[in-house]
Amino acid sequence: MSDRTPDCLPTALVVGASAAGLFAAAALTEFAEVTIVERDSLPAGVAPRRGVPQARHAHLVWSGGVRTVDDLLPGVVDDVVARGGRLVRIMGDMVSRAPNEVWFRRFLAPHHRNLVCSRDLLDAALRDRVLAHPRITLRQAMTALGPTGDARRVTGLRVRDASGERTLTADLVVDASGRGSRAPQWLEALGLPPVTERRVDAGITYATRLYRAPGTTAGTPFPLVNVQANPAKAPGRGGIVLPVEDGRWIVTLAGTRGGEPTGDPDAFVGFARRLGDPVIARLIEHAEAVGGVTVTRGTANRRRHYEKMRSWPDGFLVVGDAVAGYNPVYGHGLTVAAQSAAAVRDLLRATGFPVPGGARRLQRAATRPVSAAWNLAVGQDAFYPDATDTPPGLAQRLLARYVDRAVATGARNPRALSALLDVMSLEKPAVRLFAPDMLLPMLFGPRKRHLTGPPLTEAEWEAALP
């Protein structure tokens, strides 16, 4: 235990001013003076940030994440909404086709709300709140080179900036540097064994284009439109229309190996016509595009099992995409990052900080929210050709069939939909799908007929089309 005086707080270093880094910093301010080490220079206001190439694509925060963000940073969700974001009712304010090609009815009963806005707006709101905290210091244009210490204890971080290299000491170093994290190499350099990794890659490429909201839809609560790819029909193609602030639509299209979208602006609408349903193409074919097409590859699900390592150094923690990165189509990364930060905070409230031997417990706590999102993503993507070296076994195939049936039931029964959304929104564990309000409608009905097309109202079509 540290021999500090009560007025001298512990210190923490957070590598990366990503959303995961900001959430982690916010969680740690109850216990420590926090310094964020960021290799780039952050923008002022709502603007793109270097180091987040995926920011151009459609993003959302599931309701499980909305609750957690509101808990970590009270008022931030309201701030995003005040600046043009929306809390979208699932499925009431959505038009969504599931991977098994079932259209969801737009039931209003479920309580679930997604936070929908541009990633630039969300990041700006998080930066404004977190970086204003008196216990947080931001060091920009500073590169993290690796932790100092040994296999038993990390004591700080070697960094480099315009003035050269030096060492920053800390009681806790948190790696929130994203998919490009070098934590595996850092740990091996300290004398620890390699971390076990798993990779499931559906080979998905994303292409996004920004549009002015067509017709009279600007400033109205036009529904989010989502057509998910079907893993049973490779190549899988899907897309989403995300109405965001300032009268804009973010339109993201995706395709797996052999069916990838390109950066050709002239081919964008044509690709949308080749989705499982042409609804997105119809909505954008006469809309005014703003700028070109942004393409992103390298969207594999990748998980590093730090929680399974036999040895773990005190004073070190890995969070966010540095632990697990998901296929962005599922939109779970932001929610998991917030939930992981909250789990760290809750454990520190119970144990105090710093605690010798506590870093391993912290790592396990931070990793716990990862499993639900990972299973949801891999449960779909593992069925694409060449996605993994270990094809789905019998148990995984049976579970996938059950989930398909749960989706089909939720698509036309509001009670079952609530159970399904509890899991999809990362509010409750997957065992929720076996509760009576899912099983009874699944087995006995009554059942409405499945919809034969997207449930856009006549008024919504009239508003969007010329």
Order of alpha helices (4+ residues) and beta strands (2+ residues): beta-alpha-beta-beta-alpha-alpha-beta-beta-beta-alpha-beta-beta-beta-beta-beta-alpha-beta-beta-beta-beta-beta-alpha-alpha-beta-beta-beta-beta-alpha-alpha-alpha-alpha-alpha-alpha-alpha
